């Protein structure tokens, strides 16, 4: 009986492994990889290979030349930002999206705009005078689907773990009842 109870410990271990491995796989897919980085003023071409929503960010905190630098989250007055679809020579509609900040290490950035893009060639353009350096960045938006998948994987691992522990408890109780009945 003891060996079978010990084997049951594999169930919660599998549940924990599902949670950890799933979390790592989904979370690494959620990181915001830079598609384009632009020092303002200027323009930066970039290519989109996967359709979806993309976000234009402004870097507000970073380490530059070994120094920690913090900048205003407000764009300088008179600055114009646009995105051009190079394939069609049309201006991409940008939606204001200033509700998100993201931190990674010593870098922090503020969302400015989002755009729904199909695969193709694009150009981020920023015009205007700046008194201090401004850096813009384009990344793919982290979708709610990926966040849901992350919670789903962790929930599945948790259910497997809890079920495994419950089975172990039931088996231990049965073993205890049987051993007490044999003593009587």
Order of alpha helices (4+ residues) and beta strands (2+ residues): alpha-beta-beta-beta-beta-beta-beta-beta-beta-beta-beta-beta-alpha
